[in-house]
Amino acid sequence: MSRYRPPSPPKSAYITHEGAQTLLAELKYLWKEKRPAVTETVREAAAQGDRSENAEYIYGKKQLREIDSRVRYLEKRLDICTVVDRLPADQARVFFGAWVTLEDEGGELRTHRIVGPDELDHNSAYISVDSPVARALLKKQEGDEVIIRLAAGEKNYFIDTVEYRLLA
């Protein structure tokens, strides 16, 4: 049996203005602050002598590899991403960047924002434009019924409100 896994489908190349600013800030922090500090630590550890048993040196080199890998990823990702900073012509419909309030069959409301896959982090209100929920919502409008297929089965939601907020 082989360990081959087919490559994952490519991520959408859309990002909100706020998301792009966050990625740029992370890139700047890694390149201008964290990497020089770790480089200095590695230099000091290397000056102590035997590098083969120097835990600070080995760990510092590992940190540098991780930082360099993340920097390369961020640079490539920011190059291919398209920043969506304009509101759509039809603001009554759900498009990228929209805040959508959904009402389930029990009357419970939940609000989500459709963002790019690089912006998810730890904000539970954000959903990726590539997710099944977002794909079911796209191009719908207030009052429409949406059927979302989940692992546990299908769920029906009604779109309560669609709004676009400018955070700039």
C-alpha positions, 0 to 999 in steps of 0.5 A, spaced: 500 500 500 502 506 498 502 513 502 500 517 495 495 522 497 493 526 491 494 533 492 489 538 495 485 542 490 488 549 490 486 555 495 482 561 492 486 566 490 482 572 494 483 575 500 480 581 503 484 588 505 484 586 512 487 579 511 492 582 506 494 587 511 494 581 517 499 577 512 503 583 510 504 585 518 506 577 519 511 577 514 514 584 516 514 581 523 518 575 521 523 578 517 525 584 520 524 582 528 524 575 529 529 572 524 534 577 526 533 575 533 533 568 532 540 569 528 543 572 533 541 567 538 544 562 533 550 566 532 552 566 540 550 559 540 555 557 535 560 561 538 560 556 544 564 551 540 561 544 539 555 545 535 553 537 534 551 537 542 549 544 542 541 544 543 541 552 543 544 552 536 540 546 533 533 549 536 535 555 533 537 553 526 530 549 526 527 555 528 530 559 522 528 554 517 521 554 520 521 562 519 524 562 512 519 557 510 513 561 512 516 567 509 517 564 503 509 561 503 507 568 505 511 572 499 508 567 494 501 567 497 501 575 497 503 575 490 498 570 487 492 573 491 487 578 489 485 583 494 478 584 494 477 591 496 470 594 493 463 592 494 459 588 489 454 592 485 449 588 487 449 588 495 443 584 496 446 578 494 452 574 497 459 575 495 466 574 497 466 579 504 459 579 505 457 578 513 451 573 512 446 572 518 443 565 517 437 562 521 436 555 522 429 551 523 429 552 531 430 560 530 437 560 532 441 566 528 449 565 527 453 570 523 458 568 518 463 572 514 465 569 507 473 570 507 479 567 503 482 561 506 488 565 509 484 569 513 481 564 518 485 563 523 481 563 530 475 567 528 469 562 528 465 567 525 469 567 518 468 561 513 472 560 507 470 561 500 472 554 499 467 551 504 461 547 502 457 552 507 460 558 503 459 555 496 452 554 498 451 561 500 454 564 494 449 568 489 443 567 494 439 573 497 435 575 503 429 570 504 432 565 500 432 558 503 439 554 503 440 547 504 447 545 506 450 538 506 454 536 512 457 530 515 451 529 519 446 530 514 442 536 511 440 542 514 436 548 512 437 555 513 434 561 511 438 567 510 436 573 514 441 579 512 446 580 508 451 586 509 457 589 507 462 592 512 467 597 510 473 596 516 478 601 513 
